[in-house]
Amino acid sequence: MRLALSTLGMPGEGLDRAIEVAAGHGCHGLELRLHPDTGVHRGLGRDERRSVRARVADAGLEVAALAGYVGVCEPGPDEPVVDALLADLALAAQLGAPGVRVFPRGDDPAVGARRLRAVSAPAAELGVRVLVETHDRMATGAAVASLLGAAGVPETTGALWDLLHPWRNGEPPAATLAALRPWLAYVQIKDAVSAGDSTPVPMGAGSVPLEECGTLLREAGYDGWVSLEWERTWYPGVAPVEEILPGAAAWVRRYGRESA
């Protein structure tokens, strides 16, 4: 497993500070939230995109993924969704990111599957994958698996397992992994107070079954990116991400394949 830091945990602090924190805490990469608040977004010009890529690389880091906000199953016409996703995929390729996170934002797998197929050829040319997160109206592994199975383009799609959401929606971690395993490409870790209260807490201090999830991933041989998604953007009163990263790094060390 390789640890990344999501810039969602550093609202208003900018890219250079995120790079400094990630490099200083033993991270291998950054998950870049696409938002003006982070300094990384679709509006960047060519030179600005080159600068982002160079600054990350100069610190010895990689761009693990772009955290986009396209709703791949969102009701409505396909064209705006496809256009937005194509723009994010192009940005990812220019920044050296292997994947772009998307949300479902709908519950009809046929809609999302159609759009995933529409961007598959350009994504393949760019060498970038669409990562569908277990979130909102498809919060379980079973739901995301149904979407990815319907799309039928495994070479350009993958599943992003956010450990919180399937569990808080009643799906046991073993069932989530079993459903997502053919497509699992990325993992986001976090802890929270309870299934009914998603306020972030330090790793191991809440109710998310992190030990069970880690054991399952290790036994499955998962060795991809693991991103700490510390949601300080949505919960500004929680501790700075610098205080949470050591616990995330310890979790990755404990459950990485080399510790098996």
Salt bridges, closest charged atoms under 4 A:
GLU13 OE1 - ARG17 NE 3.68
ASP16 OD1 - ARG55 NH2 3.02
GLU20 OE1 - ARG17 NH1 3.09
ASP47 OD1 - ARG50 NH1 3.67
GLU62 OE2 - ARG2 NH2 2.56
ASP78 OD2 - ARG114 NE 2.57
ASP78 OD1 - ARG115 NE 2.88
ASP88 OD1 - ARG42 NE 2.57
ASP107 OD2 - ARG137 NH2 2.83
GLU133 OE1 - ARG101 NH1 2.85
ASP136 OD2 - ARG105 NH1 3.76
ASP136 OD2 - HIS135 ND1 2.81
ASP162 OD2 - HIS165 NE2 3.63
ASP162 OD2 - LYS190 NZ 2.69
GLU211 OE2 - ARG254 NH2 3.83
ASP223 OD2 - ARG257 NH1 3.44
GLU229 OE2 - ARG101 NH1 3.97
GLU229 OE1 - LYS190 NZ 2.46
GLU231 OE2 - LYS190 NZ 3.05
GLU242 OE2 - ARG17 NH2 2.66
